Amino acid sequence: MTGPSVNGVRMVPNVPGRGLNELAEQTGGSHLAARRIANVATMFTRIRQELQGHYLLGFVPALADGRAHKLAVQSTRPGVTVRSRRAYATIQPASR
């Protein structure tokens, strides 16, 4: 549950991209489907613009229990879109 976010652009007309869409949503990325090859450059420009305005947040969980935990990130600022991971996993400390 750690690692990069996935931003995907795919070229398949009229076919939902569930796998890529789910991966993008789970990692805090985005998924765009191009109906025509002419739209691909615009989509990559949009992804580049989004990445330029992106923030990295971090925190230290109170409990390192080696389990997965749900995560929700919200903003009170109007017009802001927040995309983040849906969960995180902690690493349980090694016993001595």
N, C-alpha and C positions, 0 to 999 in steps of 0.2 A: 504494500500500500504506500510505498514511497517511490520516488523516481519522478521522471519528467511528466508533464502534461502532454496529451496527444492532440494535435490539431490536424484534421484530415480533410482533404478535398478529393472527391471521387467523381468519375465520369461514367455514370450509368443512368440513362434516361428511364424515368417511371418505375424504378425499383428501389424500395426502401433499403437503406444501408444499416441494418440493425447492429451488426458487429462493430463497425467503425463508430457508429453513433454512440453505442453503449460505452466503448472504450474511451471516447472523448469525454463523455459526461462523467464517468467514474474518476477520470484523472484531472478534471477541471479544465479540459481543453474545449475545442469546438469542432463541429462537423458540418461541412458544407457540401452540397450535392450540385454539381454543374450539369445543366441540361445541354449546354453547347460548349465546345472547346473554347470559343471566344470569351466565355465567362470565367475561365480558370485564372487568368492573370488578375482580374478584379478580385477574385476570392483570395488569392495569395496576398494581394495588397491589403485586404481587410484583415487577414491574420497578422500581417506585419504591423499594422496600425494598432491592433489590439495588444500585441506583445510589447509595443513601445509604452503603453499606458498601464502596464501590469505591475502589481505590487507583490512582494513576497512577505508573507506573514509566518511567524514561527512561535512556538510555545513549548514549554516543558510540561508534560503531563504529570499530575500529582502521583500517579501510581503506574509503575512499570510492571505489569502483570503478564506480559507476553500474549495479550489478546487483542482482537480488533475492536475498535470503538467507533461509533458514529460521530460524524463531524458536520457542523452547519456553520457557515460563515454568512453574515448578513451585513447590509449597510443601511443606514437611515438617510443617506444622501439621495435626493430625488434624481432619477435618470441614470443611476449607476447600476450596471449589471454585474453581479458577482457570480463567478464560477469558481468552484473549489472542489477538492476531493470530497467524496461522501464519507470516507472513513480513514482511520489511521491505525497502525499497529505499533505496539510497544515491544521492546525486547526485554525479556525478563533477565535480571542480573544473574550471572552464574553463581551458584552456591560454592562456598569455600570449604 
